[in-house]
Amino acid sequence: MQSTINWHKVKPESIYMNNEKLSKLEQTIKSEYNNINGIVIIRNGHLAYEKYFNGKGPGDCHHVASVTKSVLSALVGIAIDKGYIKSVEQKVLDFFPDYILDAKKHDITLRHLLTMTVPYPFEDCHEPLDILCQQQDWVQYTLDIMGEKGRVGTFKYSTAGAHLLSAILTRSTGKSARAFANEHLFSPLGMKEIPDYRMDAHGFDDLFGEKVKGWVHDPNGHSTGGWGLTLATRDMARFGYLYLNNGVWDNYEVLPKKWIRESTELNDNNYGYLWWLRQEDGLSTYSAIGDGGNIICCIPKMNMVVAITSDFMMNPRDRWFLIKEYIISAIKD
């Protein structure tokens, strides 16, 4: 397997993909997925397909929403490998010794944050992010609600929990997640440096729309852990290929192979270390998924990454259907 991506586009047939089926992909996106801005397919380390829509191009960055979580997961893995953090079994409150000890929170570990198995006082998929964004101290707010109403070990999706991981990364390394990523993840992958971005307002476009630039941070300078990162479509593909390639880029280990295996190991929740997992028709995939239809889908059996950037919209069409019907079906045995 190549240790970097060959960005010179090759004929699909040369990497065992059906060009006729791929041509239908563009037609389908234009007619049925009009909020898609870019799509990049990497197969066997080669650029197999790259198209942009809605006036966008390779140099445009997009707010990838919760794809940010999977990037943060990689940063935690790097921090553990470099000795900044001991392990995923460390207690969350170990990083906040000034927080008043609460027995209900004592047993919560980094693994619980990474796997979304921490209780919170809201229903699953109904997290009040507007309340989080109105706080002067997002970390204190999250610590306060962590461990409330529920059992540790039960899956409950939480963006605030991912933000707590960002704060833990900063307390461990002395750098924001953005700065740590620029040095230890983005730069080694050949990506441009991600700038800082401060929200001056909390309207929709400030939080999720076109006004989002670089990587958003909270009022105390912590990079948002669960959303707020902007990436180019190619850079999303780079990140996915790093995982497919067992953490190696340009013959340099950026991320430990062991971390990737743990992060993407199938379980009953179909959720790894901030990655969504799927097993269907004998095919295992893991994906970084963000609102609006942003996705990095890694398909190890086919040595393929599909990266899609999108404008935010409510209830976008299912990207998995698009990937399965028009991309996976294009693979020749």
Summary of the structure (lengths in Angstrom):
residues: 333
radius of gyration: 19.3
end to end distance: 18.2
largest distance: 62.1
contacts: 1133
relative contact order: 0.19
helix: 36%
strand: 20%
